[in-house]
Amino acid sequence: MFDVAYAMGGAGTGTGAAGNGFMSFLPFIAIIVVFYFLLIRPQQKKAKQQREMLAGIKKGDHVITTGGLYGEVTGLTENTVTMEIAPKVRVKFARGSIAAITKKEENQ
């Protein structure tokens, strides 16, 4: 069998230990970079688009809620939206529950 001391190798000059320490962290750094570009960055871009969409809502826009309701925005406040889902039927809900702004033709 191999001797433990032989398998570990001989003692170097000491500079190899510092280089080896960095090389042992290199896979962790690579994983963090991959997670950033594949998970975190796209999620941040999508959240930014959602915030911009919510900030740009105005009266008369046709929207879809996260619950699946289609309708026309008839009133806005800082935190709530009033939407007409049928003639003379209005619903008030949180602004953050708007999923998308649609075209008028899609609602009919």
DRENGU-283293 format. One line per field, with one value per atom (N, C-alpha, C, O): residue number from 0; x, y, z; chain; atom name. Coordinates in steps of 0.001 Angstrom, whole numbers, plus 500000, padded with zeros to 6 digits. Layout:
# residues N
num	NUM_...
east	X_...
north	Y_...
up	Z_...
cadena	A_...
atomo	CA_...
# end
This chain:
# residues 108
num	0_0_0_0_1_1_1_1_2_2_2_2_3_3_3_3_4_4_4_4_5_5_5_5_6_6_6_6_7_7_7_7_8_8_8_8_9_9_9_9_10_10_10_10_11_11_11_11_12_12_12_12_13_13_13_13_14_14_14_14_15_15_15_15_16_16_16_16_17_17_17_17_18_18_18_18_19_19_19_19_20_20_20_20_21_21_21_21_22_22_22_22_23_23_23_23_24_24_24_24_25_25_25_25_26_26_26_26_27_27_27_27_28_28_28_28_29_29_29_29_30_30_30_30_31_31_31_31_32_32_32_32_33_33_33_33_34_34_34_34_35_35_35_35_36_36_36_36_37_37_37_37_38_38_38_38_39_39_39_39_40_40_40_40_41_41_41_41_42_42_42_42_43_43_43_43_44_44_44_44_45_45_45_45_46_46_46_46_47_47_47_47_48_48_48_48_49_49_49_49_50_50_50_50_51_51_51_51_52_52_52_52_53_53_53_53_54_54_54_54_55_55_55_55_56_56_56_56_57_57_57_57_58_58_58_58_59_59_59_59_60_60_60_60_61_61_61_61_62_62_62_62_63_63_63_63_64_64_64_64_65_65_65_65_66_66_66_66_67_67_67_67_68_68_68_68_69_69_69_69_70_70_70_70_71_71_71_71_72_72_72_72_73_73_73_73_74_74_74_74_75_75_75_75_76_76_76_76_77_77_77_77_78_78_78_78_79_79_79_79_80_80_80_80_81_81_81_81_82_82_82_82_83_83_83_83_84_84_84_84_85_85_85_85_86_86_86_86_87_87_87_87_88_88_88_88_89_89_89_89_90_90_90_90_91_91_91_91_92_92_92_92_93_93_93_93_94_94_94_94_95_95_95_95_96_96_96_96_97_97_97_97_98_98_98_98_99_99_99_99_100_100_100_100_101_101_101_101_102_102_102_102_103_103_103_103_104_104_104_104_105_105_105_105_106_106_106_106_107_107_107_107
east	500844_500000_500879_502075_500239_500976_501103_500194_502202_502431_501722_501727_501119_500381_501278_500874_502465_503393_503765_503931_503898_504245_503086_503314_501871_500699_500480_499961_500862_500674_501728_501498_502823_503865_504835_504612_505900_506935_506579_505699_507283_507065_507683_508836_506920_507400_508075_508490_508175_508857_507940_508422_506651_505723_504873_503760_505362_504561_503466_502426_503684_502665_501452_500343_501628_500497_499550_498335_500070_499212_498476_497293_499150_498513_497472_496417_497758_496822_495572_494471_495734_494587_493645_492427_494196_493373_492683_491508_493414_492842_491710_490805_491748_490674_489395_488301_489519_488340_487834_486730_488609_488225_486894_486089_486622_485305_484137_483075_484315_483245_482990_481842_484057_483913_483207_482346_483565_482921_481430_480614_481070_479664_478894_477763_479489_478824_478600_477530_479591_479452_478342_477532_478301_477253_475881_474947_475732_474451_474027_472850_474991_474654_474095_473047_474767_474332_473129_472373_472926_471795_470554_469445_470714_469562_469296_468192_470280_470060_469827_468861_470681_470565_469257_468596_468846_467562_466377_465415_466441_465364_465284_464188_466428_466450_465907_465186_466248_465744_464230_463544_463710_462269_461554_460497_462109_461504_461516_460557_462577_462650_461592_460941_461416_460379_458991_458147_458743_457443_457186_456083_458210_458064_457772_456923_458470_458246_456840_456185_456378_455042_453989_453027_454162_453205_453206_452160_454373_454452_453810_453364_453764_453242_451765_451257_451064_449633_448872_449152_447905_447083_445627_445326_444731_443303_443094_443714_442210_441891_442704_442367_443777_444569_443761_442984_443953_443339_444392_445495_444049_445026_444493_443299_445436_445119_445680_446819_444898_445387_446039_445907_446740_447359_446299_446583_445092_443992_443296_442436_443661_443095_441945_441292_441671_440600_441085_442165_440276_440558_439647_438486_440163_439315_440035_441202_439294_439824_440011_439139_441161_441465_440601_440618_439837_438983_439433_439008_440279_440763_442077_442322_442930_444240_444539_444224_445140_445759_447181_447613_447899_449285_449375_450286_448444_448517_447389_447489_446313_445171_444804_445147_444098_443595_442122_441736_441301_439905_439759_440176_439161_439067_437623_436936_437174_435833_435943_436574_435316_435421_434201_434247_433110_431887_431189_431550_430206_429522_428961_428189_429354_428926_429365_428788_430367_430924_432390_433224_432684_434045_434629_433937_435915_436639_437850_438528_438118_439281_440262_439873_441539_442551_443899_444041_444876_446223_446914_446756_447674_448368_449352_449539_449968_450953_450372_451122_449059_448461_448154_447488_448626_448469_449587_450765_449203_450197_450698_451884_449805_450214_449231_448072_449716_448875_448617_449558_447358_447022_446426_446180_446207_445523_444031_443583_443262_441808_441192_440230_441734_441177_441314_440484_442355_442580_441556_441331_440929_439985_438607_437801_438313_436950_436829_435747
north	498816_500000_501233_501185_502333_503598_504154_504037_504738_505380_506733_507404_507156_508400_509579_510483_509584_510684_510741_511830_509598_509566_510095_510800_509773_510206_511713_512333_512299_513733_514530_515712_513987_514700_515347_515406_515823_516442_517878_518476_518423_519812_520715_520520_521716_522631_523836_523824_524881_526092_526998_527946_526747_527587_528449_528817_528786_529590_528738_529261_527467_526569_526481_526263_526642_526572_527739_527560_528927_530094_529936_530266_529444_529213_528115_528200_527096_526003_526472_525998_527394_527932_528684_528545_529477_530205_529230_529395_528227_527250_526456_526002_526285_525552_526391_525833_527735_528605_528920_529442_528616_528923_528278_528950_527023_526458_527178_527326_527622_528351_529697_530115_530368_531641_531430_532223_530366_530061_529771_530199_529067_528766_530042_530201_530953_532221_533024_533606_533066_533794_533179_533904_531871_531192_531475_531762_531403_531708_533142_533412_534062_535464_535628_536250_535087_535293_534457_534857_533309_532454_532643_532372_533101_533211_534633_535148_535259_536546_537668_538417_537805_538910_538875_539910_537739_537724_538031_538670_537581_537854_539347_539896_540002_541439_542209_543192_541769_542440_542309_543266_541125_540916_541761_542326_541853_542675_544142_544861_544599_545985_546260_547305_545336_545498_545542_546328_544715_544699_546031_546573_546560_547861_548972_549826_548966_549984_549862_550871_548631_548412_548920_549571_548631_549081_550603_551211_551212_552670_553350_554494_552651_553241_553014_553411_552392_552138_553454_554288_553621_554826_554452_553328_555402_555170_554803_555375_553840_553415_552231_551642_551864_550689_549423_549341_548458_547140_546235_546106_545606_544831_543439_543157_542582_541249_541203_541610_540713_540564_539200_538329_539025_537730_536653_535462_537064_536121_535758_534877_536435_536097_536982_536673_538073_538976_539924_540504_540078_541034_542233_542073_543427_544596_545873_545871_546985_548311_549095_549101_549759_550556_551807_552562_552024_553211_554163_555318_553711_554573_554069_552864_555006_554646_555466_556654_554827_555525_554981_554203_555391_554945_553424_552795_552832_551400_550570_549343_551184_550412_550790_551864_549877_550071_549686_548678_550497_550148_549752_550482_548587_548041_547664_547093_547984_547607_546307_546252_545247_543933_543608_542699_544341_544215_545575_546390_545828_547116_547330_546513_548418_548834_547871_547883_547051_546150_546528_546300_547114_547570_546818_546501_546544_545801_546629_547207_546682_547394_546355_545445_546502_545550_546237_547392_545536_546082_546247_545423_547316_547619_546508_546213_545904_544857_543578_542711_543441_542213_542298_541416_543340_543416_542607_542825_541670_540799_541389_541282_542015_542518_543564_543605_544395_545332_544724_544316_544654_544012_545022_546178_544555_545369_545191_544176_546150_546111_544894_544319_544500_543374_542053_541161_541913_540672_540456_539316_541518_541404_540947_540543_540995_540675_539273_538858
up	500000_500000_500000_500287_499668_499641_501040_501862_501284_502571_502562_501531_503662_503747_503428_502697_503951_503711_502239_501690_501595_500177_499335_498352_499697_498944_499059_498131_500169_500356_499613_499356_499266_498543_499495_500704_498930_499745_500073_499455_501062_501450_500400_500013_499930_498900_499511_500670_498700_499146_499947_500567_499958_500718_499802_500178_498606_497674_497048_496650_496961_496409_497311_496824_498595_499525_499313_499390_499047_498815_497490_497400_496477_495182_495275_494648_496045_496223_496964_496683_497903_498636_497709_497818_496799_495830_494878_494550_494446_493515_494149_493448_495449_496105_496177_496252_496156_496167_494759_494606_493752_492372_491962_491318_492298_491936_492615_492011_493844_494534_493869_493719_493474_492773_491446_491068_490735_489453_489644_488828_490687_490963_491255_490795_492013_492322_491052_490874_490166_488902_488051_487474_487971_487186_487772_487023_489082_489724_489443_489209_489467_489208_487802_487628_486804_485420_485028_484143_485658_485283_486142_485682_487379_488275_488753_488580_489343_490012_489019_489162_488019_487074_486284_486192_485708_484997_485909_485483_487154_488095_488409_488523_488548_488793_487590_487760_486373_485171_485066_484708_485378_485317_486369_486088_487565_488617_488223_488504_487580_487127_486060_486090_485121_484089_484717_484287_485723_486400_487108_487032_487798_488468_487470_487723_486334_485304_484719_484461_484512_483983_484967_484560_486247_487254_487384_487614_487236_487328_486115_486208_484982_483758_483509_482460_484434_484255_484355_485215_483457_483480_483223_482820_483459_483216_481754_480857_481534_480182_479692_478665_480405_480029_480276_481227_479422_479605_480215_479684_481335_482099_482431_482329_482835_483355_484767_484994_485714_487082_487244_486384_488353_488617_488858_488728_489206_489391_488090_488072_486989_485687_485247_484251_485955_485558_484470_484576_483422_482363_482580_482958_482344_482472_482119_481728_482268_481951_483243_484111_483359_484545_484516_483544_485603_485691_486786_486803_487697_488759_489314_489361_489738_490277_491525_491595_492490_493609_493707_492857_494735_494870_495050_494512_495796_496107_495530_495528_495036_494552_493128_492634_492489_491133_491135_491727_490468_490264_488805_487905_488581_487234_486941_487788_485753_485325_484551_483495_485089_484451_483601_482773_483799_483016_483112_483961_482265_482373_483785_484288_484400_485735_486849_487937_486587_487607_487791_486914_488957_489224_490406_491373_490300_491322_491727_490878_493028_493538_494083_494815_493719_494172_494256_493854_494772_494950_493601_492701_493481_492220_491853_490673_492836_492583_492010_491562_492014_491490_490000_489458_489333_487882_487250_487531_486394_485756_484440_484129_483659_482350_481849_482261_480963_480228_478867_478185_478457_477198_476221_476562_475013_474012_474175_474708_473730_473897_473209_473718_472065_471300_472051_471879_472886_473613_474712_475119_475205_476321_475868_476706_474607_474151_473647_473231
cadena	A_A_A_A_A_A_A_A_A_A_A_A_A_A_A_A_A_A_A_A_A_A_A_A_A_A_A_A_A_A_A_A_A_A_A_A_A_A_A_A_A_A_A_A_A_A_A_A_A_A_A_A_A_A_A_A_A_A_A_A_A_A_A_A_A_A_A_A_A_A_A_A_A_A_A_A_A_A_A_A_A_A_A_A_A_A_A_A_A_A_A_A_A_A_A_A_A_A_A_A_A_A_A_A_A_A_A_A_A_A_A_A_A_A_A_A_A_A_A_A_A_A_A_A_A_A_A_A_A_A_A_A_A_A_A_A_A_A_A_A_A_A_A_A_A_A_A_A_A_A_A_A_A_A_A_A_A_A_A_A_A_A_A_A_A_A_A_A_A_A_A_A_A_A_A_A_A_A_A_A_A_A_A_A_A_A_A_A_A_A_A_A_A_A_A_A_A_A_A_A_A_A_A_A_A_A_A_A_A_A_A_A_A_A_A_A_A_A_A_A_A_A_A_A_A_A_A_A_A_A_A_A_A_A_A_A_A_A_A_A_A_A_A_A_A_A_A_A_A_A_A_A_A_A_A_A_A_A_A_A_A_A_A_A_A_A_A_A_A_A_A_A_A_A_A_A_A_A_A_A_A_A_A_A_A_A_A_A_A_A_A_A_A_A_A_A_A_A_A_A_A_A_A_A_A_A_A_A_A_A_A_A_A_A_A_A_A_A_A_A_A_A_A_A_A_A_A_A_A_A_A_A_A_A_A_A_A_A_A_A_A_A_A_A_A_A_A_A_A_A_A_A_A_A_A_A_A_A_A_A_A_A_A_A_A_A_A_A_A_A_A_A_A_A_A_A_A_A_A_A_A_A_A_A_A_A_A_A_A_A_A_A_A_A_A_A_A_A_A_A_A_A_A_A_A_A_A_A_A_A_A_A_A_A_A_A_A_A_A_A_A_A_A_A_A_A_A_A_A_A_A_A
atomo	N_CA_C_O_N_CA_C_O_N_CA_C_O_N_CA_C_O_N_CA_C_O_N_CA_C_O_N_CA_C_O_N_CA_C_O_N_CA_C_O_N_CA_C_O_N_CA_C_O_N_CA_C_O_N_CA_C_O_N_CA_C_O_N_CA_C_O_N_CA_C_O_N_CA_C_O_N_CA_C_O_N_CA_C_O_N_CA_C_O_N_CA_C_O_N_CA_C_O_N_CA_C_O_N_CA_C_O_N_CA_C_O_N_CA_C_O_N_CA_C_O_N_CA_C_O_N_CA_C_O_N_CA_C_O_N_CA_C_O_N_CA_C_O_N_CA_C_O_N_CA_C_O_N_CA_C_O_N_CA_C_O_N_CA_C_O_N_CA_C_O_N_CA_C_O_N_CA_C_O_N_CA_C_O_N_CA_C_O_N_CA_C_O_N_CA_C_O_N_CA_C_O_N_CA_C_O_N_CA_C_O_N_CA_C_O_N_CA_C_O_N_CA_C_O_N_CA_C_O_N_CA_C_O_N_CA_C_O_N_CA_C_O_N_CA_C_O_N_CA_C_O_N_CA_C_O_N_CA_C_O_N_CA_C_O_N_CA_C_O_N_CA_C_O_N_CA_C_O_N_CA_C_O_N_CA_C_O_N_CA_C_O_N_CA_C_O_N_CA_C_O_N_CA_C_O_N_CA_C_O_N_CA_C_O_N_CA_C_O_N_CA_C_O_N_CA_C_O_N_CA_C_O_N_CA_C_O_N_CA_C_O_N_CA_C_O_N_CA_C_O_N_CA_C_O_N_CA_C_O_N_CA_C_O_N_CA_C_O_N_CA_C_O_N_CA_C_O_N_CA_C_O_N_CA_C_O_N_CA_C_O_N_CA_C_O_N_CA_C_O_N_CA_C_O_N_CA_C_O_N_CA_C_O_N_CA_C_O_N_CA_C_O_N_CA_C_O_N_CA_C_O_N_CA_C_O_N_CA_C_O_N_CA_C_O_N_CA_C_O_N_CA_C_O_N_CA_C_O_N_CA_C_O_N_CA_C_O_N_CA_C_O_N_CA_C_O_N_CA_C_O_N_CA_C_O
# end
